[in-house]
Amino acid sequence: MISATIRDIAIIIIAVESIVIGALIAVLVWQVWRLVRLLQTEIRPIIDDAQETIHTVRGTASFVSDNVVEPVIRTSGNVVRVRRTVQALFTDLRPLRRRGQASSTGAPSSPPASHSSNS
């Protein structure tokens, strides 16, 4: 008799637990459904705004590249070309100056003769 009572109480407890677990699963499914609905209604405009912002950033980067970066690079290249040209011209002229200075002194310079006193 006692074992039958314990068995009946265990069956009742398991039945109550099953009902509670079923209710919790129903609440969980309802919350997931609400989350999916929220994502569909709230996240889509955010994604659309992000895509529009990305498009604007691409346009701005292209504009800056065309109107700022390319002219700066072109100008820098021209400055380097002029600098190299001037450097090449002055490098070619320097040896001519040295030759001109050596010939203007007269005779080529020679080391001084050493006099030995063996007499």
C-alpha positions in Angstrom: 0.0 0.0 0.0 2.8 2.4 0.8 4.6 1.6 -2.4 1.4 2.3 -4.4 1.0 5.6 -2.7 4.7 6.5 -3.5 4.2 5.4 -7.0 1.0 7.6 -7.4 2.8 10.6 -5.9 5.8 10.1 -8.3 3.4 9.9 -11.3 1.7 13.1 -10.2 5.1 14.9 -9.8 6.3 13.7 -13.2 3.0 14.9 -14.8 3.3 18.3 -13.1 6.9 18.5 -14.3 5.9 17.6 -17.9 3.2 20.4 -17.8 5.7 22.9 -16.5 8.3 21.9 -19.1 5.7 22.1 -21.9 4.7 25.6 -20.8 8.3 26.7 -20.7 8.9 25.3 -24.2 5.8 27.2 -25.4 7.1 30.4 -23.8 10.5 29.8 -25.5 9.0 29.2 -28.9 6.9 32.4 -28.5 10.0 34.4 -27.5 12.0 33.1 -30.5 9.1 34.0 -32.8 9.1 37.6 -31.3 12.9 37.8 -31.9 12.6 36.7 -35.5 9.8 39.3 -36.0 12.0 42.0 -34.4 14.9 41.1 -36.5 12.8 41.3 -39.7 11.3 44.7 -38.8 14.1 46.5 -37.0 17.3 45.1 -38.5 16.4 45.4 -42.2 16.3 49.3 -42.1 19.6 49.3 -40.2 21.1 47.1 -43.0 19.7 49.3 -45.6 21.1 52.4 -43.9 24.5 50.7 -43.6 24.5 49.8 -47.3 23.6 53.4 -48.2 26.5 54.7 -46.0 28.9 52.3 -47.7 27.8 53.6 -51.1 28.4 57.2 -49.9 31.8 56.3 -48.5 32.8 54.7 -51.8 31.7 57.8 -53.7 33.6 60.0 -51.3 36.8 57.9 -51.6 36.6 58.0 -55.3 36.1 61.7 -55.3 39.1 62.3 -53.0 41.2 59.9 -55.1 40.3 61.7 -58.3 40.6 65.3 -57.0 43.2 65.2 -54.3 45.4 62.1 -54.3 46.1 61.9 -58.1 47.1 65.6 -58.5 49.4 65.3 -55.4 51.0 62.2 -56.9 51.4 63.9 -60.3 52.9 67.0 -58.7 55.2 65.0 -56.6 56.4 63.1 -59.7 57.0 66.3 -61.6 59.0 67.7 -58.7 61.1 64.6 -58.6 61.7 64.8 -62.4 62.8 68.5 -62.2 65.0 67.7 -59.2 66.7 64.8 -61.0 67.1 66.9 -64.2 68.7 69.7 -62.2 70.9 67.3 -60.3 72.0 65.6 -63.6 72.8 69.0 -65.1 74.9 70.1 -62.2 76.6 66.7 -61.8 77.7 66.9 -65.5 79.1 70.5 -65.0 81.2 69.8 -61.9 83.9 67.8 -63.6 84.2 70.5 -66.3 84.9 73.1 -63.6 87.6 70.9 -62.1 89.3 70.5 -65.4 89.0 74.2 -66.1 90.5 75.1 -62.7 93.5 72.7 -63.2 94.3 74.1 -66.7 94.1 77.7 -65.6 97.0 77.4 -63.1 99.4 76.7 -65.8 101.6 73.6 -65.8 100.2 70.4 -64.3 101.1 70.0 -60.7 103.8 67.6 -60.0 105.2 66.4 -56.7 108.1 68.4 -55.4 111.5 67.0 -56.3 113.5 65.7 -53.5 117.1 66.8 -53.4 119.5 64.4 -51.9 122.8 65.7 -50.4 125.2 63.0 -51.4 127.9 65.3 -52.7 
